[in-house]
Amino acid sequence: MVVSRQALIDSRFATVVCAPIYSRGDRLSTQVPVGPDQGLKHDSCIMCDNLVSIQKVRLRDYVGSLTGSLASQLNRTLRSALDLL
C-alpha cells in the first residue's frame, strides 16, 4: 500500500511519488502509525524515509484516507524525513 495525493493521481502525469505503508514499523521519527481508523485492515506505518515513484496504473484499489491531525502529522514527518524543516 502507498500514500499519495489525489491531485497528483488525477493529473496527466504517468507516475506519482508515494510513501509506502508496511505492516511493521520500527518506531522511527520518520514513520507515521496508521490502522483501521484510516481504513486499513491492521495497524501499519507510513514510511516517509522510503518515498518511491510508481506508475499510476499500479494504483488500483482505494483503501482509506488521512484526515485532520494525522494528515498534519504526515506533513511534518515528510518535512523532517526530507530535511525541509
N, C-alpha and C positions, 0 to 999 in steps of 0.2 A: 504494500500500500504506500501511497505517497500523498503529500500535501502540496497543492498548487493554488494559484489564484484563478478565479473564474474568468476575469477579464482576459488573461493570457490564454486560457483554454478556448475562449470564444474568438480569439484573434485569428488572423490569416497565417500566423507563423506555424511551421510544421512541428516545432519542438517546444517544450516547456521546461523550466527549471523547477525541480521538485525536491522536497525534503522527504526522504523515505521514513516509513514508520515500521518499527520492528517490535515484536512481542517481548523482547528482552532489552533492558536498559542497564546502564552502569552507574546511574545517578550522577552523571556529569552535568556541569552547569550549562552545557550546550545541548541538553536533551529536555524535551517537554513531555511530561507524562500525560497520556490521554487514555480513554477507555470507553466503556459502554455509554456513558453520558454524552459522548460525542458521536455515537453511532457504531462504534467498533464492537466486535464480539467479545474482546477481553482487554485487560489492561495492556498498554503498549507505550512506546516512546517515539516521539518525533526526533529524528537525528539531524540536528542542524549543522553538524560538522561534516556531513556526508551528502551535500547537495549534488544532484545529478540532473543532466539534461536528457529528457527522453522524448520520443516521438509521441505526439498527441493520440495517434491511433491506438497506442498501448493503454490509454486510459479508457477503460470500458465501463466499469461499474462505480456509481456514486455510492459512497459508504456513509459519510457523515460530514459534520461541519464544526468549526470552532467559532464561538461567539464570545462577546464580552471580554472578561478578564483573561480568559485562556488565549484568545486571539492576540491580546496585548502582550501577554507573556511570550507567545511565539515570536512576535515582532522584536521584543527586547532580546530574546535568545538569539535570533538570527543576527541582529546587530552585533552582539557580543562574539558570536562564532566567526563573523566576518571582520571583526576588529573595527567596527564602524562607530564605536561609542565616542 
